[in-house]
Amino acid sequence: MRLRYAYMFMICCFISISYIHAQQTIRTDVLVIGGGASGISAGLQSARLGVPTIIAESTPWLGGMITSAGVAAFDGNHNLPSGIWAEFRENLYKVYRGPAKVATGWVSMTQFEPHIGDSIFKAMAAKEKKLKVLFKHHFVKILKEKNRVIGAVFTTASNKQINILAKQTIDATELGDAIAKAGVAYDLGMEAGSVTGENVGVEKSNDIIQDITYTAIVKDYGVGKDCTIAKPVNYDPREFDGACTDYYFDKSRLKPNVDAKKMLDYGRLPHNKFMLNWPGYGNDIYLNIVELTDEERERALVKAKQQTYRFIYFIQHELGFKHIGIADDEYPTADRLPLIPYHREARRIQGIVRFTVNAIAKPFEGDPLYRTGISVGDYPIDHHHRKNPEAPQHLHFYPVPSFNVPLGSLIPKSVEGIIAAEKCISVSNIVNGTTRLQPSVLLIGQAAGTLAALSVQSNTEARNIPVRKVQTTLLNSKAYIMPYIDVPVSHPHFAAIQRIGATGILKGTGIPKNWANQTWFYPDSLVNNAALKKDMAAFTNTNNIKEQGYLTQGEVIALLSAYANKQKIEAIWKSYGWEVISEEAPITRLQLAVLIDAIIHPFETKPVNHQGFFKSPY
């Protein structure tokens, strides 16, 4: 009997020792869960700020929806290039030899092959000594101490368990899996207007999310080639009736406005390839898999792949494009389809602030969240709901100007040690329809990386990092915090205009504009006295400002006299190469903004809280 117990004890010890050896614990300062659009951007930014950073990604690729999901056509921000988004686009231009080479389809001005995007992100990551990327690391759970996230657990391709401990963790997963397992309160689906204060016709909250898409990258193999795939199970061409004018029989369906060729050219990529991401009667599908287990998700996604196979067969068999087949030089998958589906929506944290359509439509009314901006976007609010008849069908392209995303939307209300990125930030369901687009998500990731790095360096929680410190770091990284289309990053006074814009002095003008909404600063316009008197009241005595007309250069000297004498003001004026100050000559908005920034420093001296209201100095 003793021998038996001794033997069992030895076996138990062996198992315990084997289990311990099967685990590995790694320590870092910043952990980014997910190497998608926000994940790679967050990792790059954190590492560039000198903070040891790890990106743990479940696939062998970087870029998420931009690459792994095959949505290789940038939506929005074409005229607002900044930060890591601009850097990535410049790298695309180098690979393809100029902007014209990537303006191949009509859905976007920047289209490219997904594997090229992955290679660019990997090259960018390889340059950062403080950044380590762990591929094929599947997220399992969050590690917490009381109310604080201290890291996460992953499994590798060889089924080893890896514990990664971190001072700050960023959820850059596609569906907000990390924030859910961290116990962060979140929303999923549509909120009623009574919850968000939005008046967009959603009367009751529900669990409806946007359609997802399993895209495909197909290629023209040349005239005479027959690339027709086997007829998919349950194929019925009537499913795609109305996808284009070449196949439109059921007149009860929405009338198409493009023929088959133009439908394909929608997502035309370089090197005779096409992205199939066709809304409406194409390969969108309604699948709400967010709350499912990993195994349940995989089973459900078979339906999404079958949807895409049927669409490919439809294009080949019914429309006659037999020479177009699935590209054989894109994805390292057995079926040659993308590594992941395109998720347009995820869990959304309940953050310090919630970004709603009201804040986008009228940024200078209500809470001044615009003062806390960390990412910009100009795409319309675009919801895909055609495949779910229970979903509202009226949310397509709600008119808004361009916008900036508030910093507080990245920070959970209560749980510490974790920052939201990608599509799980604190926005309403409606607003997710525009913040979900690739350039905005890249810039959200860059801001999340900035916030995490500053938190580590300051040895304090992310919510305690001053808004202006995050914004200043982003400006130093040549990223917009205000969406001013007419003062680009290359402008010599870009940073000054951005800072003044974020104070609320000399407010911009927003314009809904089709596929690329706008906000204009109008740097060469004159300064309206009445507006300036109101905007400057929080910063200085405005008694010297007249109620009517436009501000003169002489009046500016009087306005700034409490901070600098006339000689100093004239010296600053001269240093910018402007003509000699003339007492009666009007001053432009740009000139006044630059002088106020250089002399009063309102951006630095008037800190704001996460709601955008001024507070006491730090």
Secondary structure, 3 states (H helix, E strand, C coil): CHHHHHHHHHHHHHHHHHHHHHEEEEEEEEEEECCCHHHHHHHHHHHHCCCCEEEECCCCCCCHHHCCCCCCECCCCCCCCCHHHHHHHHHHHHHHCCHHHHCCCCCCCCECCHHHHHHHHHHHHHCCCCEEEECCCEEEEEEEECCEEEEEEEECCCCCEEEEEEEEEEECCCCCHHHHHCCCCEECCECCHHHHCCCCCCCCCECCCCCEECCEEEEECCCCCCCCCCCCCCCCHHHHCCCECCECCCCCCCCCCCCHHHHHHCCEECCCEEEECCCCCCCEECCCCCCCCHHHHHHHHHHHHHHHHHHHHHHHHHCCCCCEEECCCCCCCCCCCCCCCECCCCCEECECCCECHHHHHCCCCCCCHHHHEEEEECCCECCCCCCCCCCCCCCCCECCCCEEEEHHHHCECCCECEEECCCCCCECHHHHHHHCCHHHHHHHHHHHHHHHHHHHHHCCCHHHCCHHHHHHHHHHCCCCCCCCCCCCCCCCCHHHHHHHHHHCCCCCEEECCCCCCEEECCCCCECEHHHHHHHHCCCCCCCCCCCCCECEHHHHHHHCCCCCCHHHHHHHHHHCCCCCCCCCCECEHHHHHHHHHHHCCHHHHCCECCCCCECCCC
